[in-house]
Amino acid sequence: MLLPLTDSIEFTAEAARVCKTVLPSGVRILTEEMLGAPSVAVAASVAVGSRDESGGHFGSTHFLEHLLFKGTERRSAKDISIAFDSVGGSSNAATAKEYTSYYARVENAALPLALDLLLDMFSSAKITKHDFDVERTVILEELAMNEDDPEDVAHENLAEALLPNHDLGRPIGGTVETINAVDRDSVFAYYKKHYIPQNLVITVAGGVSHERVVELVQAELARIGWDGSGAPNQRRNQDVASLEVPEPKRLITKDVAQANVILGYQSLNASAPDRFALGILSTVLGGGMSSRLYQEIREERGLAYSTYCYQQGYSDAGYFGVYAGTSEDNAVLVIDLMQAEIAKIKQSGITSSELELALGNISGGLALRFESPLARMNRLLAAEIGTGEYLSIQEVMAKFKSVSNDEIVSVANSVFSDTPTLVAVGKSLKGLR
């Protein structure tokens, strides 16, 4: 199901009613009514992420994630916290490379309050100089915390090494340098430019009807003066970007007990037709305890506690990572084993029993994942601000089940065609230099 940018639609999926309404102001509202659900998940989101920052604004996206909770013209930061606590709700935000989302989970009866709070934060944040300076310190502490996690450091460096001079290669949270360099006025200008009705996407999933959500949103938008006219901003172009040659190797020295190693490859974007074949490949290679990497590296040889792989797809690019944490003495051997398993799939694909196991793994994972209103709400958001394609669980599984072994071999040889980028974080990494 394609979700046209400017059209309102309604359909059913997984015995749930899915609807989309585009208001005259350009605000988009998407809901999934889950009959009998006692709670709802609601988000106010904008299709602007860290990749959209430019000179003078680096770090602004993540700064705003923090600052919108610091108070509005109507509420202090404490008022916002008390309001959510008064109904036993939870609230948070997520900054990604292509979007920023502010969300809450509350009981059904508290949805009016949650929408009031989120839209007040989204539209009327004060962003005072005092709050800005306080949050700069908080963000620097957050970056320091992440820097103390060698696995996180490895993953951040992989994106930068694989996508050189590309906006997707920049860290989501910014760096110490960019956070210290950006000023309050630049962040406020970034806020005013992007946090507008034409960029606003409201997603709700749970025990509430679409008509009720639209009624509540319209009332809130009228209160804040966002009930004018305008067309929603276009989705990102899904054409595959032309990428520069990645770095062959990036070694980061840290005083840690293990070598955290990743082999990385430039890969598929989020809408690539081969993404379902790559999903099965990823599951077989490193998607669980029965995967090839887990069995060979951990179970058979005891060389690592954690080993896995993952695909990260964006609108115009993507990358694939194969990770393990191991002792420095075993790092070279572990990398050789990773490459050996990849070579086997490039040569012969996977077995029929592995395919059956992977399909069961994926099917069960989807069923468990989408039990919660929060996951369903995020699926609506991903569909609307991403490709515009909404697939039910049944449609997703039909795509996976149609994948042949020849397609898996083909996507393996496409993604793993070049020499991988090696990123490693460790104390000396002598064997990898």
N, C-alpha and C positions, 0 to 999 in steps of 0.2 A: 504494500500500500504506500503510494507516494503522498506526501503531505504538501500540497501546493502552498506556496508562501502566503498568498493573499486570499485563499479560499477557506470557508468554514465547512467542515465535514463531520460525519458521524458514522461509526461502524462498530461491529462487535469483534472481540478477540478474547479467547480463553474465558468465555462466559462473562466477560466484562464489557461495559459500554465505554468506548473511546470516542471523544469528541474534541473538535478544535473550533474555536471562534476567533476571528480576526476583528477587533473593534475598529471603529472609524479612526481612532487615534494612531493605529498601527500596532497596538499592543496585541500580542498573541496569547490566547488562553487554551491550554490543552489539559484534558482531564481523563482519568480512567476511574470509573465508578466500580468499586469492589463491593458487591452486595454482602451485607452482614459484617463488614469490617468495622471495628469500633474506633479506629483512628484514621487520621489522614497525614500524608506527607505533602508539604507545599513548598514551592521554591519561587523566588524572583531572581531571574538570571539574565545575563547579558552576554552576547556572543563576542566578547572581548577578553583576550587573555594576554599572557606575557609576550606572545609573539607579536602583538600589535603595538608594543611600545617602540618609541623612536627616541632619538637624541633628546636629552633633557627630561625624559619620562621613564627611563629604565628603573624598574622596581615599583612603579606607580600601581600596577594591577594588584600586587600583593599588599601594598600599603593600604589600598582601599578595602581589601577584605577585612583588615583589622579596624580601619577607621569608621566604617559604617556602623559598628557596634558601639561607638563612643558617644553617641548622642545626636539628637535632631533638634529642630526648633521646638518640638512638643515634649521631648523626653530626654532625660539624662541617660548615661550608660547604665546606671543603677536601676533606673525606671524600666529600661528594656529587660534587664535580667530579672527583676522582680515580676514583671508581667508574664514572662515565660514560666518562671517558677510557680506562679500563682495557679497555673492550670496543669502543673506537672509535665510541662512540655520540655523539649530540648531544641536548641537552635545551634547552628554552626554555619560555616561558609567554606567554599572550596575554590581555590584559584587553580586554573589549568592553563595550558598553553593556548587554548582557543576559546575559552569561556570562563566566566566567573559566576558562581551561584551562591545565593543566600537562602538557607532552607530551615524548615522547622518540622517537628513531628508533634502532633497534639491530638487529643481526643476530638471526635467529630464536632462536638458542641463548641469547641474553642477555635474553630477555623476562622470565624470573623476576627477574633483578636489576633491570630497569627498573621492574617493578611494585612490587618491594620498596621501591625508592627513592621513587617517586612517591607511593605510599600512606603511606610514613613521613612525607614532607614534608607531605602533605595533612592527615594526622590528628594529627601530633605536633610541629608547629613550635614552637620555644621562644619566639621573638620577644622577645629580651632588650631592655632599655633601650639598651644600647650599640649593638646591631645596628640598632635603630629609628633612633637618632640618625645613624648612618652612612648608612643608606639614605635618610633625609630629604635629606641633602646630595646623594646620587646622583640622586634624583628631581628635585630642583631644577635640577641640571645638565641632566638630560634635558629638562625643560620649557624651559630656556634654549636648548638645541639646537634644539628644535622652533620656538621663537620666532624663531630666526634663519632659518627656512625660510618665505619669504613665501607659498608655495603652501599649506603646511600651515596657516599662520595663516588664510588665506582660507577653507579648508575647515572649520576649527574654528568660525570666526565665522559661517559659513553656517548650521550646525546651530543655533546659539544664536539667530540672527536669525529663522530660519524657524519655530522651535518655542519661542517665548517662554514662560517660566514653566512649561516642560514638562521632566520629568526626562531626556528624551532629548536635550534641547538642551545639557546640561552637557558639558564636555570630559571624555573618558574618564580622562585622567591627572590630573585636578584642576587647580587653579591654584596659583600661588605662595602666595596667601592661604590657601587651604584646606589645602595641604600644611604650611604653617607653623603653622596653627591646630590641626590634629588632634594628639592625643597618643597615646602608646603604649597606654594602658589602653583607649581608645576603639577602636583598631584591633584589639586583642586580643579585646575583647568582640564586635566584628563578626565576627571569625574564629570564635569559639566558637559564635556564633549560627547561622552559615550553613554552616560546613564540618562537616557531619554526614552520617551514612549516607543519610538520606532525600533529601539533595540531591546525592549523589555519582553521577556517570555515568562508567563506564569504557568507553572505545571503543578497539578494536584492529582494525587491518587489516594483512594481510600473510600470510606463510607459516606460519600456526599455526591449529590447529583451535579451534572454539568450546569444546569440552569441556575442552581443556587450559587455556584462558584462565580459564574458570569455576573450575577446580580451583585454579589459582594464586591467583586473587583471593580465594577462600574461605579459603585457608590464610593469606593476609596479613591478612584481616579478623579471623580468629580470633586471630592474634597480637596485634593492636592492640585487641582487645575490641570490635570492631564487628560481631559476629555475632549480635546480638539480633534483636528483631522490630520492625517498623515499616513503614508504607506510604510509598512515594515521594511527595514533594511534587508538587502539581499543576503542570501547565504554565501559562504565562502566558495570560491571556484574549486571544483574537484579535479581539475586537470593536474596531472602529475608534474611536479617541479623538476627542473634540471638541476641536479645536485653536483657540488664539487667533489673531487676525489677525497675520501676520508683520510684522516691520519692513520698510518699503519700501526702505531703503538703509542700508548700514553701510560707511563708508570708514575705513580704517586707514592712518595715515601711517607709512611706514618708509623708511629710506634705502636703497632698492633700485633696481636698474637698470630693472626692468620694472613695468608695472601688471599685477597678477594679478587678473583679474576673473572672477566667477562670477554667473550668473543662476540663482536657486534657486526651486523651486516645492514646496509641500506636495504629497505624492504618495501612492502606494499603500502599504499595509502588506504584510508578507511573504507573507501567505496570500491576497491578493486574486486573484480569478479572472483579472483582466485583466493580471496580471504578465507573462504570456507575450507578449501583444501589446505591452506596454511594453518588454519585452526586445528585440523585433525593432525597434521604433521607436528605441530607444537605440543599437542596433548601426548602423542606417542613418544616424542623425543624427551620432553621434560615436564610433563603436566601433572605428575602425581607419583605416588609410591611405586606404581607398576611401570613407570616410564623407563625408557632405555637408560637415560642418564642416571636416574636414581638407583636402578638395579645394578648397573655396571660400576659406577663410581662409589656409591655408598654401600650397597648390600653385598656385592661380590668382593670389593677391594677395601672397604672401610676408609676411603681417602677423604671423605667430606661428610659433614653433617647435613649441609644444605646444598642442593644443586637443582637447577630448574632452568627453563627458558621462557621467553615471552615475546609477544608481538605488540608493538605500539604503533597504531595507525592514526594519522591525522588527515586533514582535507587533501593535501597535495604531496605528502611524503610519509614515510614510516621507517621504522627500524626494528630489527630482531636481535635479541640478546640471549646469550647462553652463559649462565652464571654458576660458579662454585666457590665455596670458601674452604680452603685447605691449607695445610702447612706449607711454608715456603719450599721445603725440601721436595714436596710432591707436586708443586705447581706445574712444572713442565709436563709431568706424566698426566696430570688431570687434563691439561689443555690438549694433549695428544689424544686422549680418550674421547673428549668432546668432538674433536675433528674426525675421529674414526667413525663415530656414530652418525655424524652428518654425512660422511662419505658413503656409508652403507645405504642411507635413505636416498641419496642422489643416484646411486647405482640401481637399487632394487625396490625402493619404496618401502611399504610396510606389508605385513602379513594380513590375511583375512581375519585372524583372531585378534590382532592388534586393532584393526579397523572396528570390529564389533565392540571391543573393550572401550575404545575411544568414543564411539557413539553413545554407549551407555553412560560413560563419564560425563560427556557434554550434556546429554539429556537430563540426567539426574541433577547436575549442577545448575542448569537453567531452571528446573522445577523448584529447587530449594531457594535459589537466588530470588526468584520473583514471587515468593510467598509474601514478601513484605511490601507495604505501600511505598516505602522509600525507594526500593529498587525499581518499582514500576514507574514511579515519578521520574526517576533519573533516565529510564528508557525513553519516556516521552520527550524529555529535554534533549537527549542525544539525537533522537530522530529529527526534532524540529531545527536545532541549530547546526546539525551535521549535514547528512546527505539528503534529508527530507524524506527518507524511506523508513516506514514503520513496518516491521515484520513481527507477526505473532510468533509465539514459541513453536507452534506447529509448522509455520512457514520456515522458520530458522532451521528446525530439525530436518525438514524436507530438503533444504539446501545442503546440509551436511551429508545426508544419506545419499544424495545424488553424486557425491564425489567418488571418482574412480582412482585406482592406484596409479594409473598413468598420469592423472592430474597432479597427484602428490609428487610423483617423480619430476614432473614438469616444473611445479612451483619450487621444489627443492633446488633444482638446477638453476632456476632464475634467481632466487633469493641468495643462494650460497654460491653464486658464480664467481665472485671475486674473493681475493685473500681477505680474511676478516681483520677487523681492527681489534687489537688486544688492549684492553684497559685493565690495569692491576693496581691494587692498593695494598702495600705491605711494608715491612720494616726495612728490608734491604733489596729484595727482588733480584738478587744477584743472578740467579739462573735464567731470568727473563730479559736481561739487558743485552 
